């Protein structure tokens, strides 16, 4: 293998390594977004449950006001 071929091969390997690192970084970022979406969905569910609890308590208060 000539020096020129060796240098070309080295450049290709370095580019492959750079692309691999970038792909790994992007995969990690995607995982973070997926985790965020799961947390967001969980918080939205909690908010919905709290809204139902508030509505129920408001109805109870209205009922008690009418009784008084």
C-alpha positions as CSV (number, residue, x, y, z in Angstrom):
1,X,0.0,0.0,0.0
2,X,1.4,3.4,-0.9
3,X,1.7,6.3,1.4
4,X,-1.0,8.1,-0.4
5,X,-3.4,5.1,0.0
6,X,-2.5,4.9,3.7
7,X,-3.3,8.5,4.2
8,X,-6.5,8.2,2.3
9,X,-7.5,5.2,4.4
10,X,-6.6,7.0,7.6
11,X,-8.8,10.0,6.5
12,X,-11.7,7.6,5.8
13,X,-11.3,5.9,9.2
14,X,-11.2,9.3,11.0
15,X,-14.3,10.4,9.2
16,X,-16.1,7.1,10.1
17,X,-15.1,7.6,13.8
18,X,-16.4,11.2,13.7
19,X,-19.7,10.1,12.2
20,X,-20.0,7.3,14.7
21,X,-19.5,9.7,17.6
22,X,-22.0,12.1,16.2
23,X,-24.5,9.3,15.7
24,X,-24.0,8.2,19.3
25,X,-24.5,11.8,20.5
26,X,-27.7,12.1,18.5
27,X,-29.0,8.8,19.8
28,X,-28.4,10.0,23.3
29,X,-30.3,13.2,22.5
30,X,-33.2,11.3,21.1
31,X,-33.3,9.1,24.3
32,X,-33.5,12.3,26.3
33,X,-36.4,13.6,24.2
34,X,-38.2,10.3,24.6
35,X,-37.7,10.5,28.4
36,X,-39.0,14.0,28.4
37,X,-42.1,13.0,26.5
38,X,-42.8,10.2,29.0
39,X,-42.4,12.6,31.9
40,X,-44.6,15.2,30.1
41,X,-47.4,12.6,29.6
42,X,-47.1,11.5,33.3
43,X,-47.4,15.1,34.4
44,X,-50.4,15.7,32.1
45,X,-52.1,12.6,33.6
46,X,-51.4,13.9,37.1
47,X,-52.9,17.3,36.2
48,X,-56.0,15.7,34.7
49,X,-56.4,13.7,38.0
50,X,-56.0,16.8,40.0
51,X,-58.5,18.7,37.8
52,X,-61.0,15.9,38.5
53,X,-60.4,16.1,42.2
54,X,-60.8,19.9,42.2
55,X,-64.1,19.6,40.3
56,X,-65.3,17.0,42.8
57,X,-64.4,19.2,45.7
58,X,-66.1,22.2,44.1
59,X,-69.2,20.2,43.6
60,X,-69.1,19.1,47.3
61,X,-68.7,22.8,48.4
62,X,-71.6,23.8,46.2
63,X,-73.7,21.0,47.7
64,X,-72.8,22.0,51.2
65,X,-73.5,25.7,50.5
66,X,-77.0,24.7,49.4
67,X,-77.5,22.7,52.6
68,X,-76.6,25.6,54.8
